[in-house]
Amino acid sequence: MNKIMDTIVFGKYTAQDLLIIAGVTVVFLILLVILKKVIGKKESGRHFQFVDCINCGWHGKVSRHAGRCPKCNEPLGEQRIKRKKLKR
């Protein structure tokens, strides 16, 4: 096994060196994806928006055309106007 790992693959780099570099790169990419999901902002899409219900405290994603909270069925119409003003 040591003979395979000590085989020169590219220039002065051995198979072991290339495996270490590949492993570090994969770990770095995984951490980058996780960090992006944790820190990334919630973007409103074209057909949905993130809202907070003033009445019951529910927060989540609803359709732009849905005018009511899915938990307590209260209207969310005024909040749409506030959300649009906060974005700018």
N, C-alpha and C positions, 0 to 999 in steps of 0.2 A: 504494500500500500504506500509506503514511503517513496518508492521509486516513481510511482504514478504522480504523487503530489510534488515531487522534486523535478518533474519534467518541465523543461523550459518550453513555454507555449508561445510567448510573444516577446521578442527582444530579450530583456533580462528577467522578465516576470515568469514565475513558475505557476503551475496549476493551483497550488495552494494560495498564492498571492491573489490570483484572479477570483478564486472562490471567496476569499475574505472581502475583497472589494465588492463583489456581487452581493454578498450578504449584508454588508453595511449599507449599500445602496437600497436594497429592499426594505430594510428596517427604517431608513431615513424616509422613504416614500410612504410607508405605512404611518409613521408619526406625522408626516405632513398632512395626510388625508384626515387623520383624527383631529389634528389641530385646526384644520380648516373647518371641520364640522362643528367643533366646539366654539370657536371664536366667530365663525361666519355669521353674518347678519341674516335675519329673516327677510327675504325679499318677497314682496307681493307679486304674484304672477299676474298674468293678463286676466284670468278668470276667477281668481280668489284673492282674499285679503286676510290679514291677521287682525283680530279684534279682541277687545276685552269687554265683557258685559258688565255694565255698571250695576245692574240689579242683583245678579247672583255671583259675580266674580269669575265666571267662566271665561277662559281665554283659549283661543285656538284659531283655526283656519276655517273660513266659511266662503261660500260663493259670493261674488260681487253682487249677484242678483238676489241672494237670500237676505231678506230684511229682518230676520228674527234670530234670536239666540236659540241654539238647539237644546239647551238645558231647561230654560225657563220660559221660552217662547215670547220674550219681550222684544220689541222693535230695536234694531241697531242702526236705524237710519241716521240719527244725529251723529253717531260715532264715526260714520263714514266721512262726514264733512270734516270732523276734527282730525281724523287720521290723514286726510289729504293735506290739510294745512300744516300738520307737524312735519310731513315729509319734505316740504319746501324749505 
